[in-house]
Amino acid sequence: MRILQVHNIFIGKTGEETVIEEERTVLEKNGHSVVQFFKDSSEIGQSGIANRALIYTRLKNSRAIGKELSAVIDREKPDICHVHNTFPIITPIVYEVCNKKGIPVIKTLHNYKMVCTNSLMFRDGQVCQVCLNKSFYNSIKYKCYRASYLATAVQANVLQHHRDMGTWSKRVDAYFCLTEFQKNLLVSGGLPEERMFVKPNFIKEASSKIAYENFFLFVGKVDDYKGLQDLLFLFQKNTISKFVVIGKSKNQNVFKQFSNVEYLGEQGRDVVIDHMARCRAVIFPSLYYEGMPMVILEAFSHRKMVISRNRGAMSSMVIENYNGLKYEQVEDLVQIISKLEAEGNLSIELGKKGYLDYQNKYSEDKGYEKLIELYSILIEKKSSQ
């Protein structure tokens, strides 16, 4: 099978690029060919003013990109096109080109861009659904995208245009949702249910030696929307348990007042994995819906339970008293840590179940099986039309 991966790198390497690379690697390892059509948004900042202006006038559909992509398809003759991100350089022209060429096209929904201008469904510290199944122009007054009226208006116009034109419902053969929660929410936002398939991200199995030392781990951006205030509340109330925090912070002194908290700042993957392998449990207090947090997959791969807010992707991934524990109010987070301290083996038992979940849902083998299964269905369906 020959697969065309289409992706617009937005701002530096993110989890999306990690997922794409994992998929490319496992496909090639199993004898398939992968062709990549990538653009990098950093190119915009390096362009002249006239060229940047030209790109922004083509956000709805770039005919230049369409011509370039068409030539790639003619040359490489892919069996299927797998789209990840198209904004801002590639644009949804990719769907039109693939339709004309008779190439089945599938899109992975890494976030909530199809129903939300800023793709997070999060604004002013809270979950926001003002555009869900409603006009994207509702977002302009809130400056949802980059805190700018103009930037938000541009985004809203592009999204509303393609919704009105039926691009999402007619030109995309299938969508990969990361969780059942995401699928249900996007269907409620107008995407066609019959084209929605749940395919979680996957990662390689951890190779580290696993231990259960006496500390709880947080990995991620140390910011309010990632649950910083919950962490601070927890540390204020629990001065006995040990905590390790890894991640970039605007205020690196915020944890100095807590003698039982070790803040390591931003670290490389080797340091993160070392602590993941040794911690008792992973805390994931994010306030917004998330797509599919790789931190949770890493935790399960390392046989570690997850303590999360009962929201968004976490509500699907973390199963209460099976692979983790969930909380609604921050006071409940404090109680969960106390419970785990009192019941020493509970975190180990839930961690082992998390590893079973990894094997059944998030392993490399399962990810490959799901990819090929859905690719084959779409190719067969397209060839029979």
C-alpha positions as CSV (number, residue, x, y, z in Angstrom):
1,M,0.0,0.0,0.0
2,R,1.2,3.5,-0.8
3,I,0.1,6.2,1.7
4,L,0.4,10.0,1.1
5,Q,0.7,11.9,4.4
6,V,-0.3,15.5,4.2
7,H,0.6,17.9,7.1
8,N,1.2,21.5,7.8
9,I,3.6,22.0,10.7
10,F,2.1,24.8,12.6
11,I,4.6,26.2,15.2
12,G,7.6,24.0,15.9
13,K,7.4,20.3,16.5
14,T,4.4,19.2,18.6
15,G,2.7,16.0,19.5
16,E,1.1,15.9,16.0
17,E,4.5,15.5,14.4
18,T,5.3,12.7,16.8
19,V,2.2,10.9,15.9
20,I,2.8,11.2,12.2
21,E,6.3,10.0,12.5
22,E,5.2,7.0,14.6
23,E,2.6,6.1,11.9
24,R,5.2,6.5,9.1
25,T,7.7,4.3,10.9
26,V,5.2,1.5,11.6
27,L,3.8,1.5,8.1
28,E,7.3,1.3,6.5
29,K,8.3,-1.4,9.0
30,N,5.4,-3.4,7.7
31,G,6.3,-3.1,4.0
32,H,4.2,-0.1,3.0
33,S,5.4,3.0,1.2
34,V,4.9,6.5,2.7
35,V,5.1,9.7,0.7
36,Q,5.0,13.0,2.7
37,F,3.7,16.3,1.5
38,F,4.6,18.7,4.3
39,K,4.7,22.5,4.7
40,D,6.1,24.4,7.6
41,S,4.4,27.6,8.9
42,S,7.8,29.0,9.9
43,E,8.2,29.6,6.2
44,I,5.6,32.4,6.5
45,G,7.7,34.4,9.0
46,Q,10.7,34.1,6.7
47,S,8.8,35.4,3.6
48,G,8.4,38.9,2.5
49,I,5.4,41.0,3.3
50,A,3.9,40.6,-0.1
51,N,4.2,36.8,0.0
52,R,2.8,36.6,3.5
53,A,-0.2,38.7,2.4
54,L,-0.7,36.3,-0.6
55,I,-0.8,33.3,1.7
56,Y,-3.4,34.9,3.9
57,T,-5.6,35.7,0.9
58,R,-5.5,32.0,0.0
59,L,-6.5,30.5,3.4
60,K,-9.8,29.1,2.1
61,N,-8.2,27.2,-0.8
62,S,-4.7,27.7,-2.3
63,R,-4.7,26.9,-6.0
64,A,-0.9,27.0,-6.0
65,I,-0.8,24.3,-3.4
66,G,-3.4,22.4,-5.2
67,K,-1.3,22.3,-8.4
68,E,1.8,21.2,-6.4
69,L,-0.1,18.5,-4.6
70,S,-1.7,17.3,-7.9
71,A,1.7,16.8,-9.4
72,V,2.9,14.8,-6.4
73,I,-0.2,12.5,-6.7
74,D,0.4,12.0,-10.4
75,R,4.0,11.2,-9.8
76,E,3.7,9.0,-6.7
77,K,0.3,7.4,-7.3
78,P,-0.8,6.9,-3.7
79,D,-3.6,4.5,-2.8
80,I,-4.9,6.8,0.0
81,C,-4.3,10.2,1.4
82,H,-4.0,10.7,5.1
83,V,-4.4,14.4,6.1
84,H,-3.4,15.7,9.5
85,N,-3.3,19.6,9.6
86,T,-3.9,21.9,6.6
87,F,-3.7,25.3,8.2
88,P,-2.5,27.8,7.1
89,I,-0.3,27.0,4.0
90,I,-1.8,23.8,2.6
91,T,-5.5,24.7,3.0
92,P,-8.5,22.4,2.4
93,I,-7.7,22.4,-1.3
94,V,-6.2,19.0,-0.6
95,Y,-9.7,17.4,-0.3
96,E,-10.8,18.9,-3.7
97,V,-7.6,17.6,-5.4
98,C,-8.0,14.1,-3.9
99,N,-11.6,13.9,-4.9
100,K,-10.8,14.8,-8.5
101,K,-8.0,12.2,-8.6
102,G,-10.2,9.5,-7.1
103,I,-8.0,9.2,-4.1
104,P,-9.7,8.3,-0.8
105,V,-8.9,10.8,1.9
106,I,-8.9,10.4,5.6
107,K,-8.2,13.1,8.2
108,T,-7.0,12.7,11.8
109,L,-8.7,15.1,14.1
110,H,-5.9,16.0,16.5
111,N,-8.0,18.7,18.2
112,Y,-11.4,20.4,17.8
113,K,-10.6,22.8,14.9
114,M,-13.7,21.6,13.0
115,V,-16.0,23.1,15.6
116,C,-13.9,25.7,17.3
117,T,-11.9,28.7,16.0
118,N,-9.0,28.3,18.4
119,S,-9.3,24.4,18.2
120,L,-9.2,24.0,22.0
121,M,-12.8,24.7,23.0
122,F,-11.3,26.7,25.9
123,R,-11.5,30.4,26.6
124,D,-10.8,32.6,29.6
125,G,-9.9,29.7,31.8
126,Q,-13.1,27.7,31.0
127,V,-14.4,25.2,28.5
128,C,-16.2,27.1,25.7
129,Q,-18.8,25.8,23.3
130,V,-20.2,29.1,21.8
131,C,-19.5,27.9,18.2
132,L,-20.5,24.3,18.6
133,N,-23.1,23.8,15.9
134,K,-23.4,27.5,15.7
135,S,-21.8,30.3,13.6
136,F,-18.0,30.5,13.9
137,Y,-18.5,34.3,13.8
138,N,-19.6,34.1,17.5
139,S,-15.9,33.7,18.3
140,I,-14.9,37.1,17.0
141,K,-16.2,39.2,19.9
142,Y,-14.1,37.0,22.3
143,K,-10.9,37.3,20.2
144,C,-10.6,33.5,20.5
145,Y,-7.7,33.1,18.1
146,R,-4.4,34.8,19.2
147,A,-6.4,37.3,21.3
148,S,-7.0,39.3,18.1
149,Y,-10.3,40.4,16.5
150,L,-8.8,40.3,13.0
151,A,-7.0,36.9,13.3
152,T,-10.2,35.4,14.8
153,A,-12.3,36.9,12.0
154,V,-10.0,35.4,9.4
155,Q,-10.1,32.0,11.1
156,A,-13.9,32.1,11.5
157,N,-14.4,33.1,7.9
158,V,-12.4,30.1,6.6
159,L,-14.1,27.6,8.9
160,Q,-17.6,28.9,8.2
161,H,-16.9,28.9,4.5
162,H,-16.0,25.3,4.4
163,R,-18.8,24.3,6.7
164,D,-21.3,26.1,4.5
165,M,-19.8,24.6,1.3
166,G,-20.0,21.0,2.8
167,T,-16.3,20.5,2.6
168,W,-16.2,18.6,5.9
169,S,-19.3,16.5,5.3
170,K,-18.8,15.7,1.5
171,R,-15.1,15.9,0.6
172,V,-13.6,13.9,3.4
173,D,-14.2,10.2,3.2
174,A,-13.5,9.4,6.8
175,Y,-12.2,10.9,10.1
176,F,-10.0,9.5,12.7
177,C,-11.1,10.6,16.2
178,L,-8.8,10.0,19.1
179,T,-11.4,9.1,21.7
180,E,-15.1,8.3,22.0
181,F,-15.5,11.7,23.8
182,Q,-14.1,13.6,20.8
183,K,-16.2,11.6,18.3
184,N,-19.4,12.3,20.2
185,L,-18.7,16.0,20.6
186,L,-17.7,16.5,17.0
187,V,-20.8,14.6,15.8
188,S,-22.9,16.9,18.0
189,G,-21.1,19.8,16.2
190,G,-22.3,18.6,12.8
191,L,-19.7,16.2,11.5
192,P,-21.2,13.1,9.8
193,E,-21.3,10.2,12.3
194,E,-21.1,7.6,9.6
195,R,-17.7,8.8,8.6
196,M,-16.3,9.0,12.1
197,F,-13.9,6.3,13.4
198,V,-12.1,6.1,16.7
199,K,-8.4,5.4,16.3
200,P,-6.3,6.3,19.3
201,N,-2.7,7.4,19.0
202,F,-0.1,4.8,19.8
203,I,3.5,4.7,21.1
204,K,6.3,2.2,21.4
205,E,6.3,0.1,24.5
206,A,8.5,1.4,27.4
207,S,11.9,-0.3,27.7
208,S,12.8,1.2,31.0
209,K,13.1,-0.8,34.2
210,I,9.8,-0.1,36.1
211,A,9.8,0.8,39.8
212,Y,7.3,2.4,42.2
213,E,9.2,5.0,44.2
214,N,7.5,7.3,46.7
215,F,6.7,10.3,44.5
216,F,3.9,11.6,42.2
217,L,4.8,13.0,38.8
218,F,3.4,15.9,36.7
219,V,4.7,16.4,33.2
220,G,3.5,19.2,31.0
221,K,3.4,22.9,30.5
222,V,3.2,24.5,33.9
223,D,0.3,26.8,33.2
224,D,-3.2,27.5,34.5
225,Y,-5.0,25.8,31.6
226,K,-3.0,22.7,32.3
227,G,-4.1,22.6,35.9
228,L,-1.5,24.7,37.7
229,Q,-3.9,26.0,40.3
230,D,-5.0,22.5,41.1
231,L,-1.4,21.5,41.7
232,L,-0.8,24.5,43.9
233,F,-3.9,23.8,46.0
234,L,-2.8,20.1,46.3
235,F,0.7,21.2,47.5
236,Q,-0.7,23.6,50.0
237,K,-3.0,21.0,51.5
238,N,-0.5,18.0,51.3
239,T,2.8,18.8,52.8
240,I,3.8,15.2,53.4
241,S,3.7,13.4,50.0
242,K,6.5,13.9,47.6
243,F,5.9,15.5,44.1
244,V,8.1,16.0,41.1
245,V,7.1,18.6,38.4
246,I,8.6,18.6,35.0
247,G,7.7,21.3,32.4
248,K,8.2,24.8,31.2
249,S,6.9,27.6,33.5
250,K,6.6,31.4,33.2
251,N,7.3,31.6,37.0
252,Q,10.0,29.2,37.9
253,N,9.9,30.2,41.6
254,V,6.2,29.2,42.0
255,F,7.1,25.9,43.7
256,K,9.9,27.1,46.0
257,Q,7.6,27.5,48.9
258,F,6.9,23.8,49.0
259,S,9.6,21.7,50.6
260,N,8.0,18.4,49.3
261,V,7.9,19.5,45.7
262,E,10.9,19.1,43.3
263,Y,10.6,21.3,40.3
264,L,12.9,20.3,37.5
265,G,11.9,22.8,34.8
266,E,11.8,21.8,31.1
267,Q,13.7,18.6,30.5
268,G,14.6,16.3,27.7
269,R,12.8,13.0,27.0
270,D,15.4,10.9,28.8
271,V,14.8,12.7,32.1
272,V,11.0,12.5,31.6
273,I,11.1,8.8,30.9
274,D,13.4,8.1,33.8
275,H,11.0,9.8,36.2
276,M,8.0,8.1,34.5
277,A,9.6,4.7,35.1
278,R,10.1,5.4,38.8
279,C,7.1,7.4,40.0
280,R,4.1,6.0,41.9
281,A,1.5,7.7,39.7
282,V,1.1,10.5,37.1
283,I,-1.1,13.5,37.8
284,F,-2.9,15.1,34.8
285,P,-5.1,18.0,35.9
286,S,-5.7,19.7,32.6
287,L,-8.7,22.1,32.4
288,Y,-9.5,21.7,28.7
289,Y,-10.7,18.8,26.7
290,E,-7.3,17.8,25.2
291,G,-7.0,15.5,22.1
292,M,-5.1,12.5,23.2
293,P,-2.4,13.4,25.8
294,M,0.7,11.4,25.1
295,V,1.7,11.8,28.8
296,I,-1.2,9.4,29.6
297,L,-0.1,6.9,27.0
298,E,3.5,7.1,28.4
299,A,2.1,6.5,31.9
300,F,0.2,3.4,30.8
301,S,3.1,2.1,28.9
302,H,5.2,2.4,32.0
303,R,2.6,0.6,34.1
304,K,1.6,3.8,36.0
305,M,-1.9,4.8,36.9
306,V,-3.2,8.3,36.0
307,I,-4.9,10.8,38.3
308,S,-6.9,13.1,36.1
309,R,-9.7,15.7,35.9
310,N,-12.9,14.0,34.8
311,R,-13.1,16.0,31.6
312,G,-12.7,15.7,27.8
313,A,-10.3,13.0,26.5
314,M,-9.4,12.0,30.0
315,S,-13.0,11.0,30.7
316,S,-12.6,8.4,28.0
317,M,-9.0,7.3,28.6
318,V,-9.0,7.1,32.4
319,I,-11.3,4.5,33.7
320,E,-12.2,4.9,37.4
321,N,-10.7,2.3,39.7
322,Y,-9.3,0.4,36.7
323,N,-6.4,2.3,35.2
324,G,-6.6,5.5,37.4
325,L,-8.7,7.8,39.5
326,K,-10.7,10.9,38.4
327,Y,-11.8,14.0,40.2
328,E,-14.4,16.7,39.7
329,Q,-13.4,19.2,42.4
330,V,-9.9,20.1,43.4
331,E,-10.6,19.0,47.0
332,D,-11.2,15.5,45.6
333,L,-7.6,15.5,44.1
334,V,-6.3,16.0,47.6
335,Q,-8.3,13.1,48.9
336,I,-7.1,10.8,46.0
337,I,-3.5,11.4,46.9
338,S,-4.3,10.6,50.6
339,K,-6.1,7.5,49.6
340,L,-3.1,6.3,47.5
341,E,-0.8,7.0,50.4
342,A,-3.0,5.0,52.7
343,E,-3.5,2.1,50.3
344,G,0.1,1.5,49.2
345,N,-0.6,-1.3,46.6
346,L,-3.6,0.5,44.9
347,S,-1.4,2.6,42.6
348,I,0.6,-0.5,41.6
349,E,-2.6,-2.5,40.9
350,L,-4.1,0.3,38.8
351,G,-0.8,0.8,37.0
352,K,-0.8,-2.8,35.9
353,K,-4.3,-2.4,34.5
354,G,-3.1,0.8,32.7
355,Y,-0.5,-1.4,31.1
356,L,-3.2,-3.8,29.9
357,D,-5.1,-0.9,28.5
358,Y,-1.9,0.2,26.7
359,Q,-1.5,-3.3,25.2
360,N,-5.1,-3.5,24.0
361,K,-5.5,0.1,22.7
362,Y,-2.3,2.1,22.4
363,S,0.4,-0.3,21.5
364,E,2.3,-0.1,18.2
365,D,0.8,-3.3,16.9
366,K,-2.8,-2.2,17.7
367,G,-2.2,1.1,16.1
368,Y,-0.9,-0.5,12.9
369,E,-3.8,-2.9,12.8
370,K,-6.4,-0.1,13.1
371,L,-4.6,2.0,10.5
372,I,-4.5,-0.7,7.9
373,E,-8.0,-1.9,8.6
374,L,-9.5,1.6,8.0
375,Y,-7.2,2.3,5.0
376,S,-8.4,-0.9,3.4
377,I,-12.0,-0.2,4.0
378,L,-11.8,3.2,2.4
379,I,-9.7,2.0,-0.6
380,E,-12.1,-0.8,-1.3
381,K,-15.1,1.5,-1.0
382,K,-13.6,4.0,-3.3
383,S,-12.7,1.4,-5.9
384,S,-16.3,0.1,-6.0
385,Q,-17.8,3.5,-6.7
